[in-house]
């Protein structure tokens, strides 16, 4: 665990104790709900989609509406706008609006992991470029990729939408996790007051956020799967950080 992540996790250690009466806690903490954006052309093709700002597909828009219905069913009290945080990328903001959350905070703390040279490329394309049998971003991260894979180019989505792809140096999983952890630190007082928080963002950054929540190293996130327009619920049990629900 990096020093930055360790400091973030240490800040959660001083939480008020929960007093119990039998099996029931007298203190009720809020829940941290993580919603991944709906389908995009690149989530279908398997291209790594970090900072490239591509839209939802029509299927993704419908998925967002369906996710909103599930959230309303399971969180009937809803989320106040001040406690809804959304990535600056349009696929996340469109998902938030489609799910019924039209007012929210936009924060780069939960922008997707910057894949750098892997941006817009599939795992197979990366393996071919590197001359290796297989490639995984968890094993060889953006900062370990050769500089000759960096650059910029334009391409077209299947529906004809042009996109500009930037293959910069990227960031490590630990850097992305620390960035997500800063949002956890910011919303912890809200959760301790008993209010729920909703984050609408992307698969990898939400998985990394979950690793931080659990006090695990960034690499732990590789063992979590979060499908398009599905959500997870992080919370407390016996005053410990836990996953209450996943990939709902």
N, C-alpha and C positions, 0 to 999 in steps of 0.2 A: 504494500500500500504506500503510495507516495505521501510525502509530507503534507501536501495541500489537502489530500483526501483525509489523511489522519486528523488534521486540524479541524476539518469540517465535521467529522464524526465525533471528535472530542467535544464539540460544542453542543452535542445532543445529550451528553452525559448528565447534565444538571437539570433533569426534569422533575417536577413534583411527584412524590410517591403517590401511587394509587392506593386508596384505602378500600378494603374489601369487607363485605358483610356476607358471609357464606360464600357462595360461588359468584356473586354479582359485584362488579366494581361500582363504586359510588362516583368515580370520576369517569366521564365519557369523553374520550379524545375524538378529534375529527379524523377523517379518512383522506388519504391522498390518492386521487383517482387519475389514472394515466390512460388517455385515449390516443391510439395511433390513427393517423390519417387514413383515408380511404384509398382505394386502388388508383395507381397511376400507370402510364404506359411502361415505365421502367420497373415498377414492382412486378409487372407481368413478365417482362423480358429478363429480369434478374440483373439489370444494370445497377451498379451502386449509385444511389441518389442521395448525395449529401447536400451541397449548397446549390445545385442546379435547381432553378425555380420552375418546376414543371407543374401543370394543372392536374386535377383529378380527371379520370375518365368518367364517362356517363355511369358506368358501374360504380365507380368510386363515389360519385355524388349520391347514388341510391344507397350505398353502404353507409354513408354519413347520416342520412335520414333514419335508417334502420338503427344505427348506433344510438342516435338521440332518443328513439323510442325505448330502447332497452335501458338507457340511463334514467329516463323519466320513470320507468316502471320500478327500478331498483333504488332510485334516489328521489322519492316523491317530493321531498322538501327542496330539491333543486340545489343550485349553486349560485351564490350572489356574484354579480359581475366582478367585484373586487377580488374574488377568489378564483377566477378563471384565468389561466395563463396559457398563451398560445405562441408557438414558434412564429418567427417572422416570414416563413416560407408559405407561399400561397396554398399549397396542398393541405397544410395544417389549418390555415385560416378558413379555407373553404369547407373543410370538415367540421370545424367548430360552428360555423354559421349553418351548415346543412343539418347539424345535430340540434340546432335551436338555440345556440349560444351566440347572440349577435353583439354582445358587448363584453370585451375582455381586455386583459393586459397583453401586449406583445412583448416578448422577451427573447433575446438571443441566447439566454442561458440554456434553452432547450431547442435551439436550432440543431439540425442533425449533425452527427459526427462528420467532420471535414475529411473526406477520404483522399484528398490530394490526388496523386497520380492514378488512383483507382476510380476516380469519379467518372461515371458514365460507362464504365467497363464492367463486364461480367467476370466471374471467377475464371471461366475458361479463357477469356481474352487476356486476363492478367497472367495466367499460367503460360499461355503461348508467348506473350511478350517477354516473360522472364526466362523462358526455356526450361520450365520445370513441369513435372507431371500434374501437379495441382497447386492451388493457391487459396489461402484463407486469410482474410483481413486480421483475424485474431492471432495468427501465427507470424505473419509478416505485415506489420502495420504500415500506414502511410509514410511515416518518417524513415522507415527502413527501405523504401523503394528507391530505385535509381532515378537520378535527376533527369535522365534522358526521356523519362515518361511524362515529364511535366510539359505544360504548354496550354494552348487554347485552340478550340475549334468550334465550328457550328455544325449542327445536325438537325434532322427533321424527325418529329414524332410521327407515328403511324397515321395520325389524322392530319398531317401537314403542318402542324405547329412548329415553327423554328425555335431552337434552343441554343443558347451559347454555353459551352462547357469549358470550365476553367479547371485545369489540372495543376494546382499549386502544390506546395510542400505538404499541406494537410496538417493533421494533429494526431497525437498519440491517443490511444484509448484512455490512458490515465489523465491526459489533459481534458478530454471531453467529459470524463467522469467528474473531475473537479469542477468543471463549469456547471454541470447539472447539479452537483452537490451544493453549489452556491444558492440555487433556487430552494433546495430543501431547507437550508439554513434560514432563508428569508421567510418561508411559510411555516416554519415550526411553531412560532407563537400562535398562529391562527389555528393550527391543529391542536395545540395544547389547550386552547380556549374552547375546543369542542366543535369547531366549524370545519366542514369539508372543503377540500381544494381540488380543482380539476385542472389537469395539464393536457393540452392537445398538441401532440408533436409527432415524433418519428420512432421507428422501431429500435434502432440502435441506441439513440440517446435516452429513450425511456428505459431500455434494458440496463444501460449504464447507471442511470439514476437509481434504479432498483438495487443494483449492486452496492451503491453508496448507502442507500437506506438500510441495507442489511449489514453494513460494516464489512463487506467483502471486497477483495481486490477487483479492479476493473474487469479482469479476465473472466470473472464469475458470470458476467453478462452473456457470454457465449452459450451458456446452458439454458437460457431463457428464450422462448419463442413467442412473438406477439404478432398476430395476423393483422392484415389491413382492417381498419375500422373496428378493432376489438379493443377492449379495455381491461385494465388490471386495477386492483384495489390494494393499496398499502395501508397499514394501520398499526395498531398496538395490541399486544396481548401480554397481560401481566407486566405492563410497563416496558415491554421489549418491542422493537421494530420487527414486524412480520409482513408476509404477503397474506392478505385475507382472501383474495380471489385473483385468478389469472386467466387471461385470454378469453374473456367473457364476450 
